[in-house]
Amino acid sequence: MKHLISLLCIFVLCACGTTKKGQPDEQQAVDITFCADSAYLFCQQQCDFGPRIMNSEAHERCRQWIEQKFTSYGYQVTLQQANLKGFDGTLLKSTNIIAQSPCKTQGDAARLLICAHWDSRPWADNDPDSANWHKPVMAANDGASGVAVMLELARLLQQNDSVKVAVDFLCFDAEDWGVPSWSNQTDANSWALGAQYWAKHPAPLVPSHYRYAVLLDMVGGQGARFYHEGVSLDHARPIVEKIWRAASTAGYGSFFPAQTGGYVTDDHVPINEQAHIPCVNIINYYPECPQSSFGPTWHTVNDDMQHIDRNTLKAVGQTLVQLIFEK
């Protein structure tokens, strides 16, 4: 991107948790708990495959695993495969993973779409050590964290029938093959290739059926905060405000300051501009970080599980639970 323990034990622990209530907002915090331990495990399991760079065995094995997880939660999974061309001419065997909810809805604009990219960066081109610039990124935060939050949401949705809308999920491929900083090329269109392809070929999804979409990108980092993103404000300001209110109601307003963090080239751009679905990018922003406003591990070899924070996963996940389940 971009510019600018056992599973059973974890679920038992999560079931014992409570959600903050009694907020003074118009809405009350919902009593459905997002399990950060579960999301953390889903993040770890993706990283266990190794870097999920395009055309690799790890990429294919992780794809199969993501497909199986959504299927196990009752979702109908469609694989949108395409041969895309990278900035350097490399043929990229891309697969967007589309998971459709079994819930039926009446009329148009009755569904929500939640997205993240699942591929990982081939080059740690923002690493402080130039010796690492051609090494792959593990992408625990920049990729795996968004998918992990979506999988935990899918698990919760399977277990709770009180939701009033259907929620579909879309895992974009080929997001992070953008021109590396050590190249003498520039090409803003080299990012978000899978999302660009889907926006032009959205079937089996129907863009007009969605109220809005939410993109999750780098939602598990230590010390992360989520500011209003510029493209999101331009295309989906009411949804930005709705999400940030949900964060406050859920008790996680400190993670979602009502401040603007700038414009980002990411998967939400073609969703907004080509598919015409109002889409908000929830993406970390570190205004004081000297290495990158995306944080100290962005596009470095340190984007690993040691720098994933359950508290961040919880803040984002519980905000989305509030958004989906509030009356």
C-alpha positions in Angstrom: 0.0 0.0 0.0 0.0 3.0 -0.2 1.2 6.4 -0.1 0.9 9.1 2.5 -3.4 -21.5 23.2 -6.1 -23.2 21.4 -9.0 -21.7 19.4 -11.5 -23.2 21.8 -9.9 -21.7 24.9 -9.8 -18.3 23.2 -13.5 -18.4 22.4 -14.3 -19.4 26.0 -12.2 -16.5 27.3 -14.0 -14.1 24.9 -17.4 -15.3 25.9 -16.6 -14.2 29.5 -15.9 -10.6 28.3 -18.3 -7.7 28.5 -18.8 -4.7 26.4 -18.8 -1.2 27.8 -22.3 0.2 28.4 -24.0 3.2 29.7 -22.4 5.7 27.2 -24.1 9.1 27.0 -24.5 8.8 23.2 -27.8 8.4 21.4 -27.0 4.8 20.9 -26.1 2.4 23.6 -23.2 0.0 23.4 -24.2 -3.4 22.1 -23.8 -6.5 24.3 -22.0 -8.5 21.6 -18.2 -8.9 22.3 -15.5 -8.8 19.6 -12.8 -11.3 20.7 -9.4 -9.8 20.2 -7.7 -13.0 21.1 -9.5 -14.8 18.3 -8.5 -12.0 15.8 -4.9 -12.2 17.0 -4.9 -15.9 16.4 -6.3 -15.4 12.9 -3.5 -12.9 12.2 -0.9 -15.3 13.5 -2.2 -18.1 11.4 -1.8 -16.1 8.2 1.8 -15.2 9.2 2.5 -18.8 9.8 2.3 -19.3 6.0 5.2 -16.9 5.6 5.0 -13.7 3.4 2.0 -14.0 1.1 3.6 -12.4 -1.9 2.1 -12.8 -5.3 2.8 -16.1 -7.2 4.2 -17.8 -4.2 3.3 -21.1 -2.5 2.6 -19.3 0.8 0.2 -17.0 -1.1 -1.8 -20.0 -2.5 -1.9 -21.9 0.8 -3.1 -18.8 2.7 -5.8 -18.3 0.0 -7.1 -21.8 0.6 -7.1 -21.2 4.3 -9.1 -17.9 4.1 -11.6 -19.6 1.8 -12.0 -22.5 4.2 -12.5 -20.2 7.2 -15.3 -18.1 5.5 -16.9 -21.3 4.3 -16.9 -22.8 7.8 -18.9 -19.7 9.0 -21.6 -20.3 6.4 -20.5 -17.9 3.7 -20.7 -18.6 0.0 -17.2 -18.0 -1.3 -16.4 -17.0 -4.9 -12.8 -16.8 -6.1 -12.3 -14.0 -8.7 -9.1 -14.9 -10.5 -7.3 -12.7 -13.0 -3.9 -12.3 -14.5 -2.8 -8.8 -13.7 0.4 -7.0 -14.7 2.7 -5.4 -12.2 4.5 -2.1 -12.7 7.6 -4.0 -13.8 5.7 -6.3 -16.2 5.5 -9.2 -13.9 2.4 -11.4 -14.5 0.5 -11.6 -11.2 -1.9 -14.5 -10.6 -4.4 -12.6 -8.5 -7.4 -13.9 -6.6 -10.0 -11.7 -4.9 -11.8 -13.7 -2.3 -15.5 -12.8 -2.1 -17.6 -14.1 0.9 -21.3 -13.6 0.6 -23.6 -13.7 3.6 -26.3 -16.4 3.7 -28.7 -13.7 5.1 -31.4 -12.5 2.7 -32.3 -8.9 2.5 -35.3 -7.0 1.0 -34.6 -4.4 -1.7 -31.5 -2.6 -2.7 -28.9 -1.0 -0.5 -29.6 -3.5 2.3 -26.1 -4.9 2.6 -22.8 -3.8 4.0 -19.4 -4.6 2.4 -16.3 -5.0 4.5 -12.9 -5.3 2.8 -9.2 -5.8 3.3 -6.2 -6.9 1.3 -4.7 -10.2 2.0 -1.4 -10.1 -0.1 1.9 -8.9 1.4 4.5 -6.5 0.2 7.4 -8.2 -1.7 9.9 -5.6 -0.7 10.7 -4.0 2.7 11.5 -0.8 0.8 10.9 1.5 3.8 13.2 -0.4 6.1 15.8 1.8 7.9 18.4 -0.8 6.8 18.9 -0.6 3.0 20.1 -4.3 3.1 16.5 -5.2 3.8 14.9 -3.3 0.9 14.6 -6.3 -1.4 13.4 -8.7 1.4 9.7 -9.6 1.6 7.5 -8.2 4.4 5.7 -10.6 6.8 2.7 -8.1 6.7 1.2 -9.0 10.1 -0.3 -5.5 10.2 -0.3 -4.4 6.6 -2.6 -7.1 5.3 -3.2 -9.9 7.9 -4.7 -7.7 10.6 -7.6 -6.6 8.3 -8.4 -10.1 7.3 -8.2 -11.3 10.9 -10.8 -8.7 12.0 -13.1 -9.7 9.1 -12.9 -13.4 10.0 -13.7 -12.7 13.6 -16.7 -10.6 12.5 -17.8 -13.5 10.2 -17.6 -15.9 13.2 -19.7 -13.5 15.4 -22.3 -13.0 12.6 -22.8 -16.8 12.3 -23.5 -17.0 16.0 -25.9 -14.0 16.3 -29.1 -13.6 14.3 -30.0 -10.2 15.7 -28.2 -8.3 13.0 -30.5 -6.3 10.7 -28.3 -6.2 7.6 -26.4 -8.7 5.6 -22.6 -8.3 5.7 -20.4 -9.5 2.9 -16.6 -9.6 2.9 -14.1 -9.0 0.2 -10.4 -9.9 0.4 -8.5 -8.0 -2.3 -5.3 -9.4 -3.8 -2.4 -7.6 -5.5 -2.8 -4.5 -3.4 0.8 -4.2 -2.3 2.7 -4.6 -5.6 3.1 -0.8 -6.0 6.3 0.7 -7.3 9.0 0.4 -4.6 10.8 3.4 -3.4 14.2 2.1 -4.7 12.8 2.1 -8.2 13.2 5.0 -10.5 9.6 4.6 -11.7 6.4 6.3 -10.5 2.9 4.9 -11.0 0.1 5.6 -8.6 -2.0 3.0 -10.5 0.4 0.2 -9.6 -1.3 -0.1 -6.2 -4.6 -1.8 -5.4 -4.6 -3.9 -8.6 -7.1 -6.4 -7.3 -9.5 -3.7 -6.2 -9.2 -2.0 -9.5 -10.0 -5.2 -11.3 -13.0 -6.0 -9.1 -14.4 -2.4 -9.5 -14.6 -3.1 -13.2 -15.9 -6.6 -12.8 -17.9 -6.7 -9.6 -20.0 -9.8 -10.2 -21.3 -11.7 -8.3 -21.7 -8.7 -6.1 -24.0 -5.9 -7.1 -22.6 -2.5 -6.1 -26.1 -0.9 -5.9 -27.1 -3.4 -3.2 -24.7 -1.9 -0.7 -25.4 0.9 1.7 -21.7 1.5 2.1 -18.4 -0.3 2.4 -15.6 -0.2 5.0 -12.0 -0.9 4.1 -9.7 -2.2 6.9 -6.0 -1.5 6.4 -3.3 -1.8 9.1 -5.7 -2.2 12.0 -3.6 -4.1 14.5 -0.4 -2.0 15.1 0.9 -1.0 18.5 0.0 2.6 19.3 -2.2 2.9 16.3 -4.8 5.7 15.9 -7.4 6.1 13.2 -7.9 9.5 11.8 -10.5 10.7 9.2 -9.0 9.8 5.8 -9.3 12.4 2.9 -10.8 10.2 0.1 -13.3 8.8 2.6 -14.4 12.3 3.6 -14.8 13.3 0.0 -17.0 10.3 -1.0 -18.5 9.1 2.2 -18.4 11.8 4.9 -21.7 10.7 6.6 -20.4 7.2 6.9 -17.1 8.4 8.4 -19.1 10.3 11.0 -21.3 7.2 11.7 -18.2 5.0 12.2 -16.5 7.4 14.5 -19.7 7.8 16.6 -19.9 4.0 16.8 -16.3 4.0 18.1 -17.2 6.5 20.8 -20.4 4.6 21.8 -18.4 1.4 22.1 -15.9 3.0 24.4 -13.0 3.3 21.9 -13.2 7.0 20.9 -9.6 7.5 22.0 -8.5 5.2 19.1 -10.6 7.2 16.6 -9.8 10.9 17.0 -12.1 13.3 15.1 -9.1 14.7 13.1 -8.0 14.5 9.5 -5.0 12.4 8.6 -4.6 13.1 4.9 -5.3 11.3 1.6 -4.3 7.7 1.0 -4.0 5.7 -2.2 -5.7 2.4 -1.3 -8.3 -0.2 -2.3 -11.1 2.2 -1.3 -10.3 4.6 -4.2 -11.7 2.2 -7.0 -14.5 1.2 -4.7 -15.6 4.8 -4.5 -14.7 6.1 -7.9 -15.5 3.1 -10.1 -17.9 0.8 -8.2 -19.6 3.9 -6.8 -20.1 2.4 -3.3 -19.4 5.0 -0.6 -16.4 3.5 1.1 -14.5 4.5 4.3 -10.9 3.6 4.9 -10.1 2.7 8.5 -6.3 3.0 8.4 -3.7 3.8 11.0 -2.0 7.2 11.1 1.0 8.2 13.2 1.4 12.0 12.8 4.5 12.1 15.0 6.4 9.1 13.6 9.6 10.2 11.8 9.9 7.0 9.7 6.4 7.0 8.2 2.9 8.4 9.0 1.8 4.8 8.6 3.9 3.8 11.6 7.4 2.5 12.3 6.9 -1.0 10.9 5.3 0.0 7.6 7.0 -1.8 4.7 9.8 -3.0 6.9 10.9 -6.4 8.0 9.5 -5.5 11.5 5.9 -5.8 10.4 5.5 -9.0 12.4 3.4 -10.5 15.2 5.7 -8.9 17.8 4.2 -5.5 16.8 0.6 -6.5 16.8 -1.5 -5.3 19.7 -4.7 -7.0 20.8 -6.0 -3.7 22.1 -5.9 -2.2 18.6 -7.6 -5.2 17.1 -10.3 -4.9 19.9 -10.9 -1.2 19.3 -11.4 -1.7 15.5 -13.4 -4.9 15.9 -15.7 -3.7 18.6 -16.4 -0.5 16.7 -17.5 -2.6 13.7 -19.6 -4.7 16.0 -21.3 -1.6 17.2 -21.8 -0.4 13.7 -23.3 -3.6 12.5 -25.5 -4.5 15.5 -26.7 -1.2 16.9 -30.4 -0.7 16.5 
